[in-house]
Amino acid sequence: MDRVTKEVRDSSGVLTILHDVDFTLAARESAAIVGASGSGKSTLLGILAGLDTPTRGTVRLAGIDLFALDEDARAAVRAERVGFVFQSFQLMGNLTALENVMLPLELQGRPDARRAATEMLGRVGLGERLGHYPRVLSGGEQQRVALARAFVVQPEVLLADEPTGSLDFATGETVMELMFELNRELGTTLVLVTHDRGIAARCDRQIRIEAGRLVSGAPEMEAAAARAYHPAP
């Protein structure tokens, strides 16, 4: 992400939601985007996914400049390279757990969609719930279906927006343990928005946003702070 700015205009003028946000994530890295409500965290996540467009700046995924592409091409990149986990699960209510997890594979034309989805649901502990619809699953079970759906395509990047926000503590812990385990096993870069300090502390890096500005978490910022604290003799 290179000097990304997001502005919106309303009757009072121009509101800057993100201002010159600049950082790079390494393959397999886990990063938590933290900050107060309204600081721009979810907007930042949406731009990383190519779901929202910046006013200025560049976002590259595996060397691909997302905003040099049209919407159809960005959607194709997301389908092939990005997984999503949302606080509200975003499952299709008219599809079973198995069908929800098969869906992204079928959109890719994968002939092994049923087998791969069945294996992934087993991996998250739902091998006995394949034929159940979301309405009869608990919140934790629905989030595990969402995890299976996100990871089944083996994405290069997984983006998660408050993935435990609607779960109780114990269930949230179980879900996050699964997420970090799959992150390690599949080598997926993990980026999550969270208010939970414990979850953020488990990530390799914390990227802090305040009032739309990056205040910590970029390697170059940390290096500059270290130089200021330990000046050269």
N, C-alpha and C positions, 0 to 999 in steps of 0.2 A: 504494500500500500504506500503510495508516494504522494504526499502533500494533498490529501483528500479533504475537500471542503464541501459541505452541504448547506445550502441556503434555501429558505422558503420565503415567499412574499405573501403578506396579507394586508389588510386595510391599514395597519400601523406602520408598514414598511417591510424591510428585509430582516428576517431572523436567521442568524447563523447557528445551525445545530451542531456542525462539526467544523473545526477550524484547523487546516493544515496538519491533519493527522498523518503520521509517517512512521511505519515500522515494517519489519520483515519477519516472517515465521519460517522456521526450518521444517523440513520433512520430519515427521514423527513427534514433533514438539507438541506439548500441551500448554495452552495459554488461557487464563481467565481474564475477561474484560470486566473490570469492577468500577464502581462509582455510584454516586447518589442517583435516586430516581430523577429522570429528566436530564441526565448529563449527556445523553446521546449514545448510550451503549447499544440499544436495539437497532438504532439507525445505522450504526457502524457495522453491526452484524449483517443487516440487510444489504449494505453496500458490498461487504465482503462476498456475499452470495450472488451478487449481480441482480438481486431482486429490486433494489432501489438504486437510483443513479446519482452520482455526485455532481455537484455544480462544477467543480474543478478537481483535477487530480487523476491518478492512475491506479488501477488495481490489477495485479497480475496473478494468475493462478497457473502454476506449472509453466511459467513463461508466456502465458496467453494474456494479452491485454483485453480484459473483459469488456471494456466500454469502447473498444474499437470494433466490437461485433454488434450486429443487430440483435433484437430481442430473441428471435428464433435461434440464432447461433449461441447466444448466452444460455438459453434454456437447454440446448444440447450439451453444452459444457457442464451445466449443473447436473444433468441426468447421468452423465458419465463419471463425474469426478467429485461430486459434493453430496453429502448426506445431511439431513436435518432432523433435529429433535426439538420439539416445542413444549412449552409448559402445558398447553391444552391438548397435547397428544396428536390432534389432527388426523385421527383415524377415520376411515370411511365406514359409516355406521351400517351400511347395507352389505358390507363384506365381512367374512369371517377373519379371524386372526391370520390364518394361512393365506387367504386371498389378499389381505392388506399387505403382507410381506412379499407376496408374489408380484404385486402390481408393478413396482419399478423394474423388476426383471422382465416382465412381459412387455413393458414399454420399450425395453432394449432389444426385444426379440429373442430373449434367451430360451432355448429349448429345454433347459434344465431348471426352469423357474420353480416348479413344485418341489423338486428334490432339494434345491438350495434353500428355499424358504423353510421347508420342514426341518432341515438341519440347523438353520439359524435359530428357529423358535425353540428347538431342543437345547441349543447352546445357552439361551437365556432362561431356561427352566420352564418352558411352556409347551413341552412336547405332548402333554395331555390336553391341551386347550386349543388345538388347531381349528376345530370346527365351531368354536364359540364366537359370538358376535360381541363387539365392544360393550354393548349395554349390559351384558352379564359378566363382564370382567371388572375386577377392582381397579382403582386408579393405578396402583403399582403394576398390575398385570398389563393394563393398557400402555403404560410407559415402556414396559419391556417389549411389547409388540412394536411400539414406535422405534425402540432401539434396534430391534431385529430388522425392521424395514430399512432403517438408515444404514446399518452395517452390511446388509446382505449383498449390496452392490460393490462392497469393498472400496469405498470412496477414498480418494486421496486426502480429502478434508471433511471433517464432521463439524457442523456448526450447531450449537445447542443454546437455546434461549430460556434461561431459568428452568432447566429440565426437572428440578425437584420442587419447584415453587408451589405446586398443588398437592404435594404428597406429605404424609406425616414423616417424622424424623427417621424412624427405623426403615420405612419403605424407601425413603430418599437415599439413605445410606446404601441399601442394597442395589438400587438403580445406579448410583454413582460408581460403586465398586465394579459393576458389570461394564459400565462405560469405559473406565480406565483400563480394565482388563482387556477389553476388545481393542482399545486404542493401542495397547502394547503388542497384542498378538498380531494385529493386522497392519501395524505400522502407519496408522492413519493420523494425520495432524488434527488435533482436537482444539477447537476454539469455543469457549462457552462464556455466556453472560451469566453472572451470578451475584446475589447479595450475600451468599453464605461464605463467611471468611474461612471456614474449615475446608470447604470444597476448593476455594481459590488457592489456599495454601498447598493443596496437593498437586497443583499444576506446576510445570517447569517455570512458568513466568506469569506475573500479574501485570496486566496493561491497565493503568488507571486513567480514567477520563473524568475531567472536571469541567463543567460548563462547556462541553464540546471540544476541549483541548486535551491533548495527551500530556500528562504530567509525570508519568513514570512508566517504565516497561520496555521502551525502545533501547536496544543495546548501545546506540550512540549516546543517548541521554545518560545511561548508567555510567558509561566511560567518562563522559564529561564531568559528572558528579564526583567520580572517584578521583579524577585529576585535580578538581577543586579542593577536595578534602585532603589529598595527599600530593601537594605540589612537588614538582621535580626539584631536587636540590640545586 
